């Protein structure tokens, strides 16, 4: 058996998230069908680095699967893409040791949220950015974000249906930048809870718009109650940037789509 790792990007607007569902309208369902069609052989379930929700996009999702069929790495890319929808594309393929696991070997996961601040709703960026029409205060959001840095119990930012065994995660400093009317928020952690980033975004936006003071973020964090946090923000502007692995696996850390986001 050969273990193959793939890096793929996708626009999540048309899909019910990553994980396979009876509807068949997920990124995993489409990928496995495409691999099966390329091989003319049933594809086993692929394991991914991080599941994404409905409407969330992926710039470099990493997956792996085992197969007895041998193909050149370039053929895995071109052959699989032939059977994928236009908004999902395999970016690279690489043979990896049997010890590699897309999820278990990930040291951290990275996300970016792109937000449009404008009096007018998005048009060409529809479903690709979050949107607000009230101005944001950068300093207030940066101060609030500091209360999330480090190892904490993130129960207040956890969806009720979250299946993670522990709410304790370690979050790197959140980077917040503005590029004209667009804001970019970068998150990196060892792992994320279900809806964790979207719930933190809801709080950051309330603070940025002056509805709450920056120290409110610490109160929400320490309450360990989802009821204390802001409503879950839109998935539209959320992008999974992919996992980080130890260098010895020699896997890519980015795809061309990284240069498409404001940076």
PyMOL commands that set and color helices and strands:
alter all, ss='L'
color gray80, all
select helices_A, chain A and resi 12-14+27-39+73-81+138-148+155-157+196-208+216-223+226-228+247-249+256-260
alter helices_A, ss='H'
color red, helices_A
select strands_A, chain A and resi 2-10+47-48+57-67+88-96+108-117+130-132+150-153+168-171+175-179+182-189+238-244
alter strands_A, ss='S'
color yellow, strands_A
deselect
rebuild
show_as cartoon
